[in-house]
Amino acid sequence: MTPGAMTFDAACVYGAAVLLGLAFLFAFIRVVIGPALADRVVGLELMSIISIGVICVYCAGTGRPIFIDIAIIVALVSFLATVAFAYYIGRRERVLEETVQTDGAPPPPEEINA
């Protein structure tokens, strides 16, 4: 092997890091531009999954498996955040439906965010 040549493993790690970086950028764009709240929640979930992938690629590139524990913790926290966002979105829609059924006027903003 010539000096300074990159191994196949290192090339795969660098390629995966570049692809994960692009995916993170696209997910961030979805969070910023997303027309609905659900789109933004999906974008945030995707960003957390990509960050787990970055942690795993780092572990593969450095040979230190200790950070896999951190990836598992990030996955658990991300799942709980997704469940909380889903509960919030469902509650918000129920409040909107109840208000429209009662008097037809849109609810005040403090009722929706409660």
C-alpha positions in Angstrom: 0.0 0.0 0.0 1.3 3.4 -0.8 1.8 6.0 1.9 -1.2 8.3 2.3 -3.6 5.9 0.6 -7.0 5.6 2.2 -8.3 2.2 3.1 -11.7 1.0 2.0 -13.0 1.1 5.6 -12.0 4.8 6.0 -13.5 5.7 2.6 -16.8 4.1 3.7 -16.8 6.0 6.9 -16.1 9.3 5.2 -18.8 8.6 2.6 -21.3 7.7 5.2 -20.5 10.9 7.1 -21.0 13.0 4.0 -24.3 11.3 3.2 -25.5 11.7 6.8 -24.6 15.4 6.7 -26.6 15.9 3.6 -29.5 14.0 5.0 -29.3 16.2 8.2 -29.3 19.3 6.0 -32.4 18.2 4.1 -34.2 17.3 7.4 -33.4 20.7 8.8 -34.9 22.3 5.7 -38.0 20.2 6.3 -38.2 21.5 9.8 -37.8 25.1 8.7 -40.1 25.0 5.6 -42.6 22.4 6.7 -46.1 23.7 6.0 -47.7 21.8 9.0 -46.7 21.1 12.5 -46.7 17.3 11.7 -44.1 17.9 9.0 -41.9 19.7 11.5 -42.2 16.9 14.0 -41.3 14.3 11.4 -38.3 16.5 10.4 -37.1 16.6 14.0 -37.5 12.9 14.4 -35.5 12.4 11.3 -32.8 14.7 12.6 -32.5 12.6 15.8 -32.3 9.4 13.8 -29.6 10.9 11.6 -27.7 12.0 14.7 -27.8 8.4 16.0 -26.4 7.3 12.6 -23.6 9.9 13.0 -22.8 8.5 16.4 -22.7 4.9 15.0 -20.5 6.0 12.1 -18.1 7.7 14.6 -17.9 4.5 16.6 -17.2 2.5 13.4 -14.5 5.0 12.3 -12.7 5.2 15.6 -13.2 1.7 16.9 -14.6 2.9 20.2 -17.9 1.1 20.8 -18.5 3.0 24.1 -20.6 5.7 22.3 -23.2 3.1 21.2 -24.7 3.5 24.7 -25.2 7.2 24.0 -26.9 6.4 20.7 -29.3 4.1 22.6 -30.1 6.9 25.1 -30.7 9.4 22.2 -33.0 6.9 20.6 -35.1 6.4 23.8 -35.3 10.2 24.4 -36.3 10.8 20.8 -39.1 8.2 21.0 -40.5 9.8 24.1 -40.4 13.2 22.4 -42.2 11.9 19.4 -44.9 10.4 21.7 -45.3 13.8 23.4 -45.5 15.7 20.1 -48.2 13.2 18.9 -50.2 13.7 22.1 -49.9 17.5 21.7 -51.0 17.4 18.0 -54.0 15.1 18.9 -55.1 17.3 21.8 -54.8 20.5 19.6 -57.0 18.9 16.9 -59.6 17.9 19.4 -59.8 21.4 20.8 -60.2 22.8 17.3 -63.0 20.3 16.5 -64.9 20.9 19.7 -64.8 24.7 19.3 -65.9 24.6 15.7 -68.8 22.3 16.6 -70.0 24.5 19.4 -70.1 28.0 17.8 -68.4 27.9 14.5 -65.8 30.6 15.5 -62.1 29.7 15.6 -60.8 29.3 19.1 -58.5 31.9 20.7 -54.8 31.1 20.5 -54.5 30.4 24.3 -57.0 27.6 24.1 -55.2 25.9 21.3 -51.8 26.0 23.0 -53.1 24.9 26.4 
